[in-house]
Amino acid sequence: MNPLQTKTKHQVITIEDERIENIYNAIKYLEGINYNISKMHFKDVDRFLDEFNQIKSKYEKMKKDIEHYQKILDRQESIPDNYYEIEEKLKTYKKELQEKIGTDFEEIIKFLKGELNDFNVNEKTLKNFVIYLKPLIKEVLNL
């Protein structure tokens, strides 16, 4: 038995209206961040919305990561709304921090954010991390 058969015509229309509204809102959001939607899968609504949710989640995570990296780098630059510009800025910050702290600095960040239960970095990276973040640590500790 088709699950839609148990619903009234009004309920089915309401469900379809919500899906159409969700698609419309997703497309507007993607346009707002200048995401190239031409490569997205539009044949299946659920697949499109899943893909949209993944993109939105990644976009929001990248913005937060940029904020964290700006604090580490002691920068106050504007964060672009454009998805691809954010992606590029994040790559630039990561490269800069890899050069200043060490190539595995992200493992320490993930540990501090609670994304990892433990971390394994070389001694030089850990030392550079503490030295580089000393002003920020002193500020947090009110020293």
C-alpha positions in Angstrom: 0.0 0.0 0.0 1.3 3.4 -1.0 1.7 5.6 2.1 0.2 8.6 0.2 -3.0 6.7 -0.3 -3.8 7.0 3.4 -3.5 10.8 3.3 -6.2 13.1 2.1 -5.8 15.2 -1.0 -5.3 18.3 1.1 -2.5 16.6 3.1 -0.7 15.6 -0.1 -0.9 19.1 -1.5 0.4 20.5 1.7 3.3 18.1 1.7 4.1 19.0 -1.9 3.8 22.7 -1.1 6.3 22.3 1.7 8.7 20.5 -0.6 8.4 23.2 -3.3 9.0 25.9 -0.7 12.0 24.0 0.7 13.4 23.7 -2.8 12.8 27.4 -3.5 14.4 28.4 -0.2 17.4 26.1 -0.9 17.9 27.6 -4.3 17.7 31.2 -2.9 20.2 30.3 -0.2 22.6 28.8 -2.7 22.3 31.8 -5.0 22.9 34.0 -2.0 26.3 32.4 -1.4 27.0 32.3 -5.1 27.1 28.5 -5.2 27.2 27.0 -8.7 24.0 25.0 -8.7 24.3 23.9 -12.3 26.2 20.7 -11.2 23.6 19.7 -8.6 21.1 16.8 -9.0 17.6 18.1 -9.7 15.9 14.9 -10.7 15.2 13.7 -7.2 13.8 16.2 -4.7 15.1 14.4 -1.6 18.5 13.9 -3.1 18.7 17.6 -4.0 17.6 18.7 -0.5 20.2 16.3 1.0 22.9 17.7 -1.2 21.8 21.2 -0.2 21.9 20.4 3.5 25.5 19.1 3.1 26.5 22.2 1.2 24.9 24.5 3.8 26.5 22.6 6.7 29.9 22.8 5.0 29.4 26.5 4.3 28.5 27.2 8.0 31.5 25.1 9.2 33.9 26.9 6.9 32.7 30.3 8.2 33.2 29.1 11.8 36.6 27.8 10.9 37.6 31.1 9.3 36.5 32.9 12.5 38.7 30.5 14.6 41.7 30.9 12.3 41.3 34.7 12.3 41.5 34.6 16.1 44.6 32.4 16.0 46.2 34.7 13.4 45.0 37.8 15.2 43.1 39.1 12.2 39.9 41.0 11.8 39.1 40.7 8.2 35.6 40.5 6.7 34.3 37.1 5.9 32.9 36.9 2.4 29.5 35.5 1.7 30.6 33.8 -1.5 31.0 30.0 -1.0 34.1 29.8 -3.2 35.8 32.9 -1.7 35.3 31.4 1.7 36.8 28.1 0.5 39.8 30.0 -0.9 40.3 32.2 2.3 40.1 29.0 4.4 42.8 27.4 2.3 45.0 30.5 2.6 44.6 30.6 6.4 45.4 26.8 6.7 48.5 27.2 4.5 49.7 30.1 6.6 49.1 28.3 9.9 50.9 25.2 8.5 53.9 27.3 7.7 53.9 29.1 11.1 52.9 26.2 13.4 53.3 22.9 11.5 51.6 20.8 9.0 49.5 18.9 11.5 48.3 21.9 13.5 44.7 21.0 12.5 44.8 17.9 14.6 45.4 20.1 17.7 42.5 22.4 16.6 40.1 19.4 16.2 41.1 18.1 19.6 40.4 21.5 21.2 37.1 21.7 19.5 36.1 18.3 20.7 36.1 16.6 17.3 38.9 14.2 18.4 39.4 12.5 21.8 43.2 12.6 21.4 45.9 14.0 19.2 49.3 13.0 18.0 51.5 15.7 16.7 55.2 16.1 16.6 56.9 18.1 19.4 57.9 21.0 17.2 54.3 21.5 16.1 53.0 21.5 19.7 55.8 23.9 20.8 55.1 26.3 17.8 51.4 26.1 18.6 51.9 27.2 22.2 54.4 29.9 21.3 52.2 31.3 18.5 49.1 31.3 20.7 50.9 32.6 23.8 49.3 36.1 23.5 45.8 34.6 23.2 46.4 32.1 26.0 47.6 34.9 28.3 44.5 37.0 27.4 42.2 34.0 28.3 44.1 33.4 31.5 44.1 37.2 32.4 47.8 37.3 32.7 
